């Protein structure tokens, strides 16, 4: 009798241990799922915020581009020059100093020569 | 008895509760397990949000990356009169709005003072900066509707080339129309779900089709060149000596066919295109066919020289201003005796040009004119180009050859005529003119790139050089185009004055005057054509169009650093070699090479 009782107790304990362990694992998984879900939603909110921020910045960039383009436009330049009584004319040929254009580090008149070749 | 009654009541209540709960449970089971597709769909529709992700049109730049068109964020400003009037702030709100929008107070008050109304638009397409100033005042009952609109920072500049897109964002003129498919892009799509506050849930996005933004266009146009051209045309339109009904001009890079400037007058403000007449929107540089007059002699003489029929010093009898051909008289503007070929061009003798054309013959003349691209579209990337009128030889009358020689009985657009001259400037190669150099997407990837393209080799290098030498005489003392001369530079050009056809008859008092020229004459870099419609009181190309040419060419020579004759020997000029891989050659070239090149 005593032996059978012991066996029964052990079996009950085993079931309880498995049950508790299973419940614990499920709880952990549930908590993990919830935290991941929360994290994803947080990231989602952040992304939404950044998307809105990007759209706003793009809008500002376009506005600034437009302002810059208008400011440096010829019509605006002329208006400003007239406002400040500035008159501009083309320089005469004698007053122009031309620099040789370089392509790939070499001037059109040939590469610079520092060494004398005998 | 009382006890029993209590039990019965209790049982009844329990039964009722059971029935209710049973019913609810049954309904719950039915909803979850039964046929519930319809309900599921309804719920899904309530939560699902489908957004179209709109994209702006691509930008348009000039060759120096200066913006010519862009999409600008703007806002419509509307008011809620009921809220404003109930707050008693109607006058104050109207005052603030009027001040910041720059409109009369009464105009705003008229909108605000509408009791019972909830939506009244006060201003449309207000720039973001102005809207932000208004927003900062935090006025109750004032609301904003964000949107984007097409904007052109330089208003009327290059209006006929750039064109405009309408309120629906569809290109409706110029480059905007022709390149609409590339500029407009395609909108994206997003399917997602929203929460109780109607906010989109990022984590529930089920579909995201990224929008394809419109590509940017880079034009060959140079804003500064365009400015010189437009200033000169404005000056011509308002000039007392030859104010005209309309004027147009084109500047082309001789070696590549790139269009550096193209303008037409009258012009219109691209940001207010709705307020302009259709006639003002017409790009006359390509959409007006006109009888070119004497500028056409350039093509006729070049063809005859290329065929070896004439030489520059061959002498022709110009019949003292009157020659009869096929029983019909042909007159010169001034009477001349004997003139060599250079003299015929310098003095613009109709009789001399007609005799050259007769020597060349109808078939050969026609073949050359076609090879120059006359009577067919140039292929410029703009809508509304006219091909000109060049009838086949079979439809020519006996005298047509003499009339065509002096630029009548044919019609061209200005760009076609300029191409003929540029062909002479480019050693006989006829280049295909183009306006769009690159199409670039938003990631900087080049989708399309245009390279200089030779359509045909019409003349030999020798003929082209001889023609340039002869055309230099036109702008020298004694020539018809002396007013096109630029101090320090040699200009090769030709004047043209054609009588206008009015009600089927030529009107001697109305002309189309033109001048086209190459700068510098010895190694041409740019070709310019100026056409004035009915200039008055000065009417001829030499006195009306030639000065306009010099108004364009002189600042252009400085700006493009074209070296004057007196400049030093340092050589920076690098002509595009047609043997380069960059230059492609198309169909007609073969014809011209085999049959027309006599060298």
Interface residues (C-beta under 8 A of the other chain):
Chain A: X40 X41 X43 X44 X45 X47 X48 X59 X62 X63 X65 X66 X69 X70 X72 X73 X74 X75 X90 X93 X98 X100 X101 X108 X109
Chain B: X66 X67 X70 X71 X72 X73 X127 X128 X129 X151 X153 X154 X155 X157 X200 X201 X202 X203 X223 X224 X227 X488 X555 X558 X561 X564 X566 X567 X570 X571 X572 X574
